[in-house]
Each structure stands twice: as C-alpha cells, then as structure tokens.
Amino acid sequence: MTTRITVALKRLFEKNRVVFWYDDKRELRADFENLQIENVEKIEINNNEFSIKHRLLREQPKASFLLYKEDKQPEPLKNWLYDIELANTVFKTDQSAIWLSELDLPGEFSELVEKHAKFFEPQRDDETARSLAESRKSILKSLLDTDDTISQVRLKMLAVSVGAKQKGDARLDVILELLMAEQAVGDVYSFVVSCNLQEFLWQQVAIQYGYQSDTPSVMDFVFELFKFSYLAELSTGLQGVSLDAEASQKQNMTNNSLVFFKRWKDSRTHQSTFESLSKKCASDLDIESDLNQRSLKEVLELDYFELIDIKVIHELVYGVAQRIYSQGEVTLWCRQRRQGHWYKKYELLYDAVDVASQFFALLDTAQFDMPDASQAVKRYTSQWFKLDQLYRQYIYALKVSSQHSLLDTLTKQIENLYINSYVQPLTNAWQAHVDAMTAWKVSDVDPQNRFFKKHVEGQYLAKKKKVCVIISDAFRFEAGDEMVSRIRQEDRFEATLEHALSSMPSYTQLGMASLLPQSKEYPLQLADNKTGTVLMGPLSTQGTDNRDKILKAIVGERASAVKAKDLIENTQAHNRELLKANNVLYIYHNRIDHTGDKMQSEGEAFEATEKTFDDLLKLVKKLTNANASNVLITADHGFIYQNSALDESDYLVKDVEGEILYDDRRFVLGKGLTCGKSLKAFSEEDLGVIGDVHAVVPKGIQRLRRSGSGSRFVHGGASLQEVIIPIISINKKRSSDIKMVEVDVIRSGSSVITSGQIAVTLYQEEAVTEKTQPKTLRLGIYTESGTLISDCHTVDLDLTSENPREREMKLRFLLNQEADSANNQEVILRLEEAVVGTNQFKPYKELRYTIRRSFTSDFDF
C-alpha cells in the first residue's frame, strides 16, 4: 500500500504545494510515518492548526507539505486550514480515489470506478493477477483523453476488459468482434460481467445495432445478427413464412448491424470465428431446411452460411446436367460466387460445373466434318481441341475436389459424351483419311522431323540468334494452348502457338528422335531389336546423354542437351554460363508421360498436366533470367485419356502376322508385318525411316491387349489427340506489356443520397485478356475526415466478355449510424486498388455524393 500511496502523492505534488490527508478510519498512520517524499515535509494536524498556517504562509511559503490528520475531514466552518485546503488539494486514501489518481481522472469519475471496481482489482491473490490488473490500468490510461465523458471512459474500460490495447480499438464493433471470438476459447464475457460492464455493453448494442433482449448474451446477439442479415436479403422469412406475416422473424435490428456483420464476415482476422459461429447458427436456425425451399437465384448473392455454397453447387450440378441453364448463365453465376466467403473452399466445384456447361455447349454445336486430312487438322487445332481441354479441366477439378458422389451424374454424362459423342466420331472420321494415306503426312502440316530445320535453324540459328528448346513428354496440343495463355499473362512475355504432325508411331523414342536435327549422315531408323529404340545412323537416341552427342555431332560443340530437373536446380550463374557456351540448348522434361505410362498412376495424368504448366513456366523464367531471349516448347507426342474404365469392346485382338519386335497398347513394331482390317500397317517408307522395321497401329481409339500396363492413358496411335503436337515460340520483351483493366462508376441517378443505402454500377471498360489483367477494388463511402460510413465491398473486375453490357457490376452500399453525423455534407465513394502480391490497397478513384436524408428516413412505417 505504501508504494501506491507514494506514487499517488507524488502525482498530486506535481500540481500542488500542500496536500491534506485525512485518515478517518485511523488505519494508515504507519504508512504516513514510513512515507518519504523528496522535498516534502510531513506534519501531523493535531490541534496545531494556527502554527501550521503560520509556518506554511510565513515561515516557508514556497516549501511543500503533507498534512496528515488521523480523523475525518472537518466541516468547512470548523476547519482552520480551509482556505489553504481550497487553494490546494486533499488526498483521499480510499481505493477509488487512488485509482482516479493513477488514471489522472477528476473526482466526478469516482462513482464510475466504484461501480466497476473489479476492473481495477486483481482477480486472484497472486502475482500474475496483480500484474494483469496493473496492465489493465496502464492500457486504460493510454487510451484516455482529457475530454472523455463518463460514457467514453466506460467504453474504453469495456474495450480493455475484452483484450483491446490500441486506441483505435475502443469501439463497439471491435469489442463485439473480440467477444464473439472468445465464444469457443475463453471467459472474457464473464470478466465483463464481473466488472459490472454488461449493462452498459447491451445498452450501447441496442442503440447502435437495434438488438434488444430481456436476457441479452453474446451468443443470442450472434444468433439474431445472423438471422437478421440472412432475412434482410430475402423476400420471405424462414421456412417460407412471409416476413410481414411473421413479425417474430423481424428482429428490430438496423442497417448498422448489417454493415457490422458484413465487415466482420470479410475480416481475415476473424475468419475462423465467423465460420465457427456461422456453422452453429446454421444448425440452430435450420438453414438447410430453409434453403431447400428456395430457388438458386434467391440465394446467389448470399454467403453467410457455408450451406449456401453447397446449395448453389447442388443446384448448378443438377441444372447443368438437366440443361436447365444456359452456358452463359452458369459462367456468370460461378463468377459471381467468386466474391463469396467460402469460394476458395469450393472453387474446384464451381470450376467443374462451369467447365461442364462449356463442354456441353461446345459439343452441341460441334460438327466433325473434314473433307480432307488437312482440313481435319485445321479444324482440330482451331476448334475441336477445346473439347479435350474442357474434359481435362473437368476431370482435374473432379479429382482434386474429391467430390465424386456430388458430381457423379455430371461425370457420367461428360464421360459418355466425351468418348461416344466426341472422341470416337472424331477419330472415326479422321481414320478414313489415315486409311487413305500412302505415306504418313498431311498437306499444309509440318511433320515433326522438320522441327529443327524450320524452327530452330530457320527462325534462330540461321539469323545468328540463340534458342532454348524445351521438350515436354506427352504435352498435348490442347495443353499447349493453355500454356500460351498462361505465359502471355506474365509481364514482358509473348508467346505464339503453332502445331506439327508427330512421327508415326506416336511414341517417345521416335518423337524425341524426330525433334533432333536431321541429317543424311544420321538417318532415322527403328532398331532391329526388342527395345523399341530409335537410331540416328549408328547412334542411339535414347536418353539425354545420347541426344547431347547427336546435337554436337550434327550442329557442333555449341549445342547441348540437359534435363529440366538439373536446369531448375542449377544456380543462375551456372545457367548463364551454360547459355553463354551454347547456341542451342535442348531441355528434356518428363512429368505427364512418366505419370501416365504407369498403370498405378495413369489416373493422375491430368494432375501431372497441371503441374507441368508450373514446371514449364518456371523453366521459361529460369532461362530468361539467365539471359535467354528465345524459347521453344514442344512435345514428342500427345495421348488419349479417358477417366472411366474401358469396356471389353475397347480392346482389339492383336491380329498381326510377322516378326514382332516390340509392342505397346497402341502400336506394334516388327518386320514383315501384316494385319487384319481393324489395324493399319505403315511401311518404313510410309514412316520416313530406313531399315526393315515398320509399324502397325490400331484404327480408331481401340487398344491392344498387353499385360502389366495401363489402358486409360495411351499413345502411339494415329488419333488427332496423339499426333498433333504444339510448338510454342516464346520471347521476352524489354519493356512491360501488361496493363490492368480500367473501371468507371455509373451513378444511379442523382449524386444525392436520400436514404440509408445507395446503388452504384461499376463498368469495366475493356475485357480481360492475357495482357489486360483483372483489377481488385475495395469500395466504401467515407466522410471528408476519413471515417467509413458504409459497408465495404471488395470485388474482382475480371470480366472477359466483349459485350460492354456484360461488363457491368451492380453494388449496393448500406450506410451505418455514423452517416447521421454527415447529413447535409459531402461524402466520398472511395475506390481503392489492390497492390498485387500484398494485402495493401492504394487510391484509385473517388466520386462525391451529398447526404441529404429526411428525419423520417430511418423509420420503418
């Protein structure tokens, strides 16, 4: 006690020369006698008032004195030292006075601290509790302002009691957020009650948010908040009851509560709390039953419960499977859901239904007419490949989401249509042209074995330019199309896509050999053994080391071959030296084929494709960071894949006569081979190789039986998916070529706000492309002083439509209670742009409005 008395007295002596101390309970004499304060003299008042007055006023008029009386404070008429007392101050030794002194609060706050004494006292008799009590007082003192009212001090006490520490956190919304966060983890609210602050809390909540209850509690407030926010967006009450007819469902809460709710919902800090309480309230309100009675369009813009996303996805899956919704509607709705709280969790499912809808729409309009082989390739590379791409994207989303049961109906439809209405009819039509070929070539389509001469030598080496060639095993044309889009989204990168016809059979050894420089001294030859190896002259083309030897033998010492894995692991300095030493560098990447060729992992081929996109982009950046200016990406072959198990009819009997040297699911190599009508034989001349070894491939998409190998992922045959390979040309520019979309605001009528809400329309001025990228904006309405007076919206402007009307986005802002103080004043609709790669925003645009609200605008008549 002595220490605290000393501190309190020192504080009083900073402003006073004389301090009176009345010990009416006669229990602090020892503290007085032990007290030592520098430059302060102690005198006990004991019938010596005249001498004390003479000493203070005549003898030592500038000295400081502590006057102690072991009695109560006398009445003014009986107090000989009253004039001195009035000119100075009285030290009160009751606990409330000490607390007021510690906080530098005047005496009129004594009732406040007495009412909430538990706030200042230790909760237990131990050092930790005492330390916490001191900490609370210290934090409270740091929050106080000299002009604080009793209500403001009480609010700050409430803020400290729930764990707030910063001055800006002494707000009711922050206090409620902290109380809601503690629902599952602590006893913060019980401390508020012990401090007798709960009555003040619920009074403030009633004033600001309209929540009222005979037995208020944090959980009851949360319950009513969720119910009100949910119903505020709907035309009927829970379980279909009319809101007007069922008044009990219309809690008398305000727009302010909805603004608070949305802010809390979108807060990253309180994300886990929101999700936990949302789940509980969904159960208590039986939201599942309510959603069962609502249409998809009713709840499309809501994200207050996770069940809403589940409802929307169920409806979309059903609607897409039944062809109820157009492809445009599905894409629009899936894009709308991107702003939702749970979108990231269900992103793959939204992707799946969106892609499925696009697949059905494209297949409905597809006509597999091909007057000749050249037109077949042209139409595949301009239109039909998109069906392979959409199928891959759907199966990828299905597998990674693991929601096979939910998507089962959709998956069965897509699987059936992909195989029976696309791949088979397309391949059968193409097979007619393959059967008519006298050699494996298509007019106006470059063969794979001209790749080096046309692209490596013709585009670069002949012009004294260096080039890097990335060869990704089994990287299909449809994947190449997506890869180009991804590369073009990178700043300063340009990419174009061409195609070529892979060698036949479309398998790794021949494809890799065909991409090497061709020479009469090193002709292609299928090895006369059971390995399936391809030779160039006397040299094997199998493996990176052998390909490096061939490059050096034909091109010279400034040509090399490396593995992609090694290049990625190399330091930048090492890669720069590697590029400096070579004019042409072949880089071999193998993820898709490595995954798909194994029976145990063939089902992961599309996941491997997704990872390949990342690998290739990383490789391209590694190369350009090492000063490469020109990069080519191509493949040895494509593949056929179906996610479902094959039927018995999908297999062929190996109806082949002759000396079989090597066989796989989609081709046979040998000498003197003849075959039945369901297979197609190619002579060595047809294939463009020397020697006696030639090939037989199944017609259509059927597989040959072969034990121990997979059957869903195959290549080697003549289908368009297997033989059309991508050739991507990439170069890096010196200056930036990426820009963000521009956004304007279309006012809805006047610039005057006359009610508690305002609607605005955002207009995205151009469509998003690879080089015109989306913009994320945060919008809110602020006063001139920077106070937020509405809810905030964070939106992605990522619309790709060329139709201007389809690039509009409507938003509705709800004004909060603080907007009342801005009535008849100008306010600002502030648009802030997200800083890419951070959580920060920077100013983008502003629009000014004037609030002019009638005094009746807040009443519900």
Residue pairs with C-beta under 8 A, 6 or more apart in sequence:
1 28
1 31
2 31
2 34
2 35
4 98
4 102
5 28
5 31
5 35
5 93
5 98
6 35
6 36
6 37
7 102
8 91
8 97
8 98
8 101
8 102
9 19
9 35
9 37
9 40
9 66
9 91
10 37
11 101
11 102
11 104
12 19
12 89
12 91
12 101
13 19
13 37
13 40
13 64
15 89
16 88
16 89
17 62
17 63
17 64
17 65
17 88
18 56
18 64
18 65
18 67
18 84
18 85
18 87
18 88
18 89
19 65
19 66
19 67
19 88
19 89
19 90
19 91
20 67
20 69
20 73
20 81
20 85
20 88
20 89
20 90
20 91
21 32
21 66
21 67
21 68
21 69
21 90
21 91
21 93
22 69
22 71
22 72
22 73
22 90
22 92
22 93
23 29
23 32
23 68
23 69
23 70
23 71
23 93
24 71
24 72
24 73
26 70
26 71
28 93
29 70
32 42
32 44
32 66
32 68
35 42
35 66
37 66
39 63
39 64
40 64
40 65
40 66
41 60
41 63
41 64
41 65
41 66
42 65
42 66
42 68
43 52
43 55
43 65
43 66
43 67
43 68
44 67
44 68
44 69
44 70
45 52
45 67
45 68
45 69
45 81
46 69
46 70
49 80
49 81
50 80
52 67
52 81
53 80
53 81
53 84
56 63
56 65
56 84
57 84
66 91
67 81
73 79
73 90
76 82
79 85
91 97
92 98
95 117
95 120
96 110
96 113
96 114
96 117
97 107
97 110
99 113
99 120
99 137
100 106
100 107
100 109
100 110
100 113
102 137
102 141
103 109
103 137
103 140
103 141
103 144
104 141
104 144
105 113
105 144
105 153
108 150
109 150
109 153
112 150
112 153
112 154
113 119
113 120
115 196
116 154
116 157
116 195
116 196
116 197
118 194
118 195
118 196
119 136
119 157
119 160
119 161
119 195
119 197
120 133
120 136
120 137
121 133
122 129
122 130
122 132
122 133
123 129
123 132
123 133
123 191
123 194
136 160
136 161
139 160
139 165
140 156
140 157
140 160
142 167
143 156
143 159
143 160
143 167
143 170
144 153
144 156
145 152
148 156
151 200
154 197
154 200
155 170
155 172
155 175
155 200
155 204
156 170
157 195
157 197
158 175
158 192
158 197
158 200
158 201
159 169
159 170
159 171
159 174
159 175
161 188
161 191
161 192
161 195
161 197
162 175
162 178
162 179
162 182
162 188
162 189
162 192
163 178
163 188
164 170
164 174
164 175
164 178
168 174
172 204
172 205
172 208
173 260
173 263
173 264
175 201
176 205
176 218
176 221
176 260
176 264
177 264
177 267
177 269
177 270
177 273
178 188
179 188
179 189
179 192
179 218
180 218
180 222
180 264
180 270
180 273
180 277
181 270
181 273
182 188
182 189
183 218
183 219
183 222
183 273
183 276
183 277
184 273
184 276
189 198
189 217
189 218
192 198
192 201
198 216
202 211
202 213
202 216
205 211
205 216
205 221
206 212
208 254
208 256
208 257
208 817
209 225
209 253
209 254
209 256
209 257
209 260
210 251
210 252
210 253
210 254
210 256
210 257
211 221
211 224
211 225
211 251
211 253
211 257
212 252
213 220
213 221
213 224
222 277
222 281
223 281
223 284
223 285
224 251
224 253
225 253
225 257
225 260
225 261
226 261
226 277
226 278
226 281
226 285
226 304
226 305
227 238
227 249
227 251
227 281
227 285
228 251
228 253
228 257
228 258
228 261
229 257
229 258
229 261
229 262
229 304
230 285
230 287
230 302
230 304
230 305
231 237
231 238
231 243
231 249
231 250
232 258
233 301
233 302
234 243
234 294
234 298
235 243
235 298
236 242
236 243
237 243
237 245
237 246
237 249
237 250
238 249
238 285
238 286
238 290
239 286
239 289
239 290
239 293
240 290
240 293
241 249
243 249
243 250
254 817
254 858
255 756
255 757
255 814
255 815
255 816
256 816
256 817
258 791
258 814
259 790
259 791
259 814
259 815
259 816
260 816
261 304
262 791
262 792
262 814
263 791
263 792
264 270
264 274
265 274
265 303
265 304
265 341
266 341
266 792
266 794
267 274
268 839
274 341
275 306
275 341
278 304
278 305
278 306
279 305
279 306
281 287
281 305
282 288
282 305
282 306
282 307
287 305
287 307
287 308
288 307
291 299
291 307
291 308
291 311
294 311
295 315
296 311
296 312
296 315
296 316
296 319
296 333
299 308
299 311
299 312
300 312
300 333
300 336
300 337
301 336
302 308
303 309
303 337
303 339
303 340
303 341
303 342
303 343
304 341
306 342
306 345
308 340
309 337
309 340
309 342
309 343
309 345
309 346
310 346
312 333
312 337
313 346
313 349
313 350
313 353
313 406
314 406
316 325
316 330
316 333
316 334
316 350
316 353
317 353
317 406
317 407
317 409
317 410
318 324
318 409
319 325
319 330
320 330
320 353
320 356
320 357
320 360
320 410
321 409
321 410
321 413
323 360
325 333
325 357
326 361
327 357
327 358
327 360
327 361
330 353
330 354
330 357
331 354
331 357
331 358
332 806
334 350
334 351
334 353
334 354
335 798
335 799
337 343
337 346
337 350
338 350
338 796
338 798
339 794
339 795
339 796
343 350
348 397
348 400
348 401
348 403
349 397
349 401
349 403
349 406
349 407
351 393
351 397
352 394
352 397
352 398
352 401
352 403
352 407
352 410
353 410
355 390
355 393
355 394
355 397
356 394
356 410
356 414
358 390
359 387
359 390
359 391
359 394
359 414
359 417
359 418
360 413
360 417
362 386
362 387
362 390
363 387
363 417
363 421
363 422
366 383
366 384
366 387
366 422
368 384
368 425
368 426
368 429
369 379
369 429
370 376
370 379
370 429
370 430
370 433
372 433
372 443
373 430
373 433
373 434
373 437
373 442
373 443
373 445
374 442
374 443
374 444
374 445
376 429
376 430
376 433
376 442
376 720
377 442
377 444
377 445
377 499
377 501
377 720
377 724
378 444
380 426
380 477
380 720
380 724
381 477
381 499
381 724
384 422
384 426
384 720
385 477
385 478
385 481
385 720
385 724
386 478
386 481
387 418
387 422
388 476
388 478
388 721
389 478
389 479
389 481
389 482
391 414
391 418
392 478
392 479
392 606
392 609
392 641
394 411
394 414
395 606
395 643
396 606
396 607
396 609
396 610
398 404
398 407
398 411
398 643
399 603
399 604
399 606
399 607
400 607
401 407
404 411
411 643
415 642
415 643
415 644
418 642
419 642
419 644
423 640
423 642
423 701
423 719
423 721
424 700
424 701
426 720
427 700
427 701
427 719
427 720
428 700
430 718
430 719
430 720
431 680
431 699
431 700
431 718
434 680
434 699
434 718
435 680
435 699
437 686
438 686
439 685
439 686
439 688
440 447
440 501
440 503
440 504
440 682
440 686
440 687
440 688
441 447
441 501
442 501
445 499
445 500
445 501
446 454
446 498
446 500
446 501
447 500
447 501
447 503
447 514
447 688
448 500
448 501
448 502
448 503
448 511
448 514
448 515
448 725
449 503
449 514
449 515
449 518
449 524
449 688
450 500
450 518
451 500
451 514
451 515
451 634
451 727
452 515
452 516
452 517
452 518
453 517
453 518
455 632
455 727
455 729
456 467
456 469
456 517
456 584
456 632
457 517
459 465
459 467
459 630
459 729
460 466
460 467
460 584
460 630
461 467
461 555
461 583
461 584
465 629
465 630
466 579
466 582
466 583
466 584
466 628
466 629
466 630
467 583
467 584
467 585
467 630
467 631
467 632
468 579
468 584
468 585
468 587
468 623
468 628
468 630
468 631
468 632
469 515
469 584
469 585
469 586
469 587
469 631
469 632
469 633
469 634
470 564
470 587
470 589
470 616
470 619
470 620
470 631
470 632
470 633
470 634
471 512
471 515
471 586
471 587
471 588
471 589
471 633
471 634
471 635
471 636
472 589
472 590
472 591
472 592
472 612
472 615
472 616
472 633
472 634
472 635
473 508
473 588
473 589
473 590
473 591
473 592
473 593
473 594
473 635
473 636
474 508
474 592
474 593
474 596
474 635
474 636
474 637
474 638
474 639
474 715
475 483
475 592
475 609
475 612
475 616
475 633
475 634
475 635
475 638
475 725
475 726
476 609
476 635
476 638
476 639
476 721
476 724
476 725
476 726
477 499
477 638
477 721
477 724
477 725
477 726
478 721
479 609
479 612
479 613
479 726
480 497
480 499
480 633
480 635
480 725
480 726
480 727
480 728
481 497
481 726
482 613
483 495
483 613
483 616
483 617
483 633
483 726
483 728
484 495
484 496
484 497
484 728
485 770
486 613
486 617
487 493
487 495
487 617
487 620
487 728
487 730
488 494
488 495
488 770
488 771
489 738
489 770
489 771
489 773
490 617
490 621
490 738
491 736
491 737
491 738
492 732
492 733
492 734
492 735
492 736
492 737
492 738
493 620
493 624
493 730
493 731
493 732
493 733
494 730
494 731
494 732
494 733
494 737
495 728
495 729
495 730
496 728
496 729
497 726
497 727
497 728
498 726
498 727
498 728
498 729
499 724
499 725
499 726
499 727
500 634
500 724
500 725
500 727
501 723
501 724
501 725
502 511
502 514
502 635
502 636
502 637
502 638
502 722
502 723
502 724
502 725
503 510
503 511
503 513
503 514
503 687
503 688
504 510
504 682
504 686
504 687
504 695
504 697
504 718
504 723
505 664
505 666
505 667
505 669
505 682
505 695
505 697
505 716
505 717
506 637
506 638
506 666
506 667
506 715
506 716
506 717
506 718
506 722
506 723
507 532
507 636
507 637
507 664
507 666
507 667
507 715
507 716
508 593
508 636
508 637
509 532
509 533
509 534
509 541
509 542
510 524
510 526
510 534
510 636
511 635
511 636
511 637
511 725
512 534
512 541
512 547
512 588
512 636
513 524
513 534
513 535
513 536
513 541
514 524
514 636
515 586
515 634
515 636
516 536
516 541
516 547
516 550
516 551
516 554
516 586
517 550
517 551
517 554
517 555
518 524
519 536
519 537
519 554
521 537
521 554
522 536
522 537
522 539
522 550
522 553
522 554
523 536
523 537
523 689
523 690
524 534
524 535
524 536
524 688
524 689
524 690
525 534
525 535
525 536
525 537
525 689
525 690
525 691
525 693
526 532
526 534
526 535
526 669
526 684
526 687
526 689
526 691
526 693
526 694
526 695
527 533
527 534
527 535
527 540
527 693
528 661
528 671
528 691
528 692
528 693
529 661
530 661
530 662
531 542
531 662
532 661
532 662
532 664
532 669
533 540
533 541
533 542
534 540
534 541
534 542
534 689
535 541
536 550
539 546
539 549
539 550
539 553
540 546
541 547
541 550
544 561
544 562
544 563
544 588
545 561
547 561
547 586
547 588
548 560
548 561
548 562
548 586
551 559
551 560
551 561
551 584
551 586
552 559
552 560
555 583
555 584
558 581
558 582
558 583
558 584
559 582
559 583
559 584
559 585
559 586
560 578
560 581
560 582
560 584
560 585
560 586
561 585
561 586
561 587
561 588
562 578
562 585
562 586
562 587
562 588
563 587
563 588
564 587
564 588
564 589
564 590
564 615
564 619
567 575
567 578
567 587
567 619
567 622
567 623
568 615
568 618
568 619
568 622
570 578
570 622
572 622
572 625
572 626
575 622
575 623
575 625
575 626
576 626
576 627
578 585
578 626
579 585
579 623
579 626
579 627
579 628
580 627
587 619
587 623
589 612
589 615
589 616
589 619
591 608
591 611
591 612
591 615
592 605
592 608
592 609
592 612
592 639
593 639
593 715
594 608
595 601
595 602
595 604
595 605
595 607
595 608
596 602
596 604
596 605
596 608
596 639
596 641
596 710
596 713
597 709
597 710
597 713
598 710
599 708
599 709
599 710
602 641
602 710
602 712
602 713
603 643
603 712
605 639
605 641
605 713
606 641
616 633
620 631
620 633
620 730
623 631
624 631
624 732
628 732
629 731
629 732
630 729
630 730
630 731
631 729
631 730
631 731
632 727
632 728
632 729
632 730
633 726
633 727
633 728
633 730
634 725
634 726
634 727
634 728
635 725
635 726
636 725
637 715
637 716
637 722
637 723
637 725
638 715
638 721
638 722
638 723
638 724
638 725
639 713
639 714
639 715
639 721
639 722
640 666
640 701
640 713
640 714
640 715
640 717
640 719
640 721
640 722
641 712
641 713
641 714
642 712
643 712
644 712
645 712
646 703
646 711
646 712
650 701
650 702
650 703
650 711
651 702
651 703
651 704
651 705
651 711
652 678
652 679
652 698
652 702
652 703
652 704
652 705
653 705
654 663
654 668
654 704
654 705
655 675
655 676
655 678
655 679
656 668
656 670
656 673
656 674
656 675
656 676
656 679
656 696
657 673
657 674
657 675
658 670
658 671
658 672
658 673
658 674
659 670
659 671
659 672
659 673
660 668
660 669
660 670
660 673
661 669
661 670
661 671
661 693
662 668
662 669
662 670
663 669
663 704
663 706
664 704
664 706
664 709
664 714
664 716
665 703
665 704
665 706
665 709
665 710
665 711
665 714
665 716
666 697
666 698
666 703
666 704
666 714
666 715
666 716
666 717
666 722
667 695
667 696
667 697
667 698
667 716
667 717
668 695
668 696
668 697
668 704
669 693
669 694
669 695
670 693
670 694
670 696
671 692
671 693
671 694
672 692
673 681
673 694
673 695
673 696
674 681
675 681
675 696
678 698
678 699
678 702
679 696
679 697
679 698
679 699
680 696
680 697
680 698
680 699
680 718
681 694
681 695
681 696
682 694
682 695
682 696
682 697
683 694
684 690
684 691
684 692
684 693
684 694
686 694
687 694
687 695
697 716
697 717
697 718
698 704
698 717
699 718
700 719
701 717
701 719
703 711
703 714
715 722
716 722
737 771
738 771
738 773
739 771
739 772
739 773
740 772
740 773
740 774
740 775
740 833
741 764
741 765
741 766
741 768
741 772
741 773
741 774
741 775
741 797
742 764
742 765
742 766
742 775
743 762
743 763
743 764
743 765
743 775
743 777
743 797
743 831
743 844
743 845
744 762
744 763
744 765
744 845
745 760
745 761
745 762
745 763
745 829
745 831
745 845
745 847
746 760
746 761
746 762
746 763
746 808
747 760
747 847
748 758
748 759
748 760
748 761
751 847
751 848
751 849
751 850
752 849
752 850
752 851
752 852
753 815
753 827
753 849
753 850
753 851
753 852
753 853
754 852
754 853
754 854
754 857
755 853
755 857
756 814
756 815
756 819
756 853
756 857
756 858
757 812
757 813
757 814
757 815
758 781
758 790
758 812
758 813
758 815
758 849
759 810
759 811
759 812
759 813
760 810
760 811
760 813
760 829
761 808
761 809
761 810
761 811
762 777
762 795
762 797
762 808
762 809
762 810
762 811
763 804
763 807
763 808
763 809
764 797
764 799
764 807
764 808
764 809
765 807
766 772
766 807
767 799
767 800
767 801
767 802
767 807
768 774
768 797
768 798
768 799
768 800
769 800
774 796
774 797
774 798
775 796
775 797
775 833
775 834
776 794
776 795
776 796
776 797
776 833
776 834
777 794
777 795
777 797
777 831
777 832
777 833
777 834
777 844
778 792
778 793
778 794
778 831
778 832
778 834
778 841
779 792
779 793
779 794
779 795
779 811
779 813
779 829
779 830
779 831
779 832
780 788
780 790
780 791
780 792
780 793
780 813
780 829
780 830
781 788
781 789
781 790
781 813
781 815
781 819
781 827
781 828
781 829
781 830
781 849
782 788
782 789
782 827
782 828
782 830
783 789
783 818
783 821
783 822
783 825
783 827
783 828
784 825
784 826
784 827
784 828
787 818
788 816
788 818
789 815
789 816
789 818
789 819
789 822
789 827
790 813
790 814
790 815
790 816
790 819
791 813
791 814
791 816
793 811
793 813
795 809
795 811
797 809
799 806
799 807
799 809
801 807
813 829
815 851
819 827
819 851
819 853
820 853
822 851
823 851
823 852
823 853
824 850
824 851
824 852
825 850
825 851
826 848
826 849
826 850
827 848
827 849
827 850
827 851
828 846
828 847
828 848
828 849
829 846
829 847
829 848
829 849
830 843
830 846
831 843
831 844
831 845
831 846
831 847
832 841
832 842
832 843
832 844
833 841
833 842
833 843
833 844
834 840
834 841
835 841
835 842
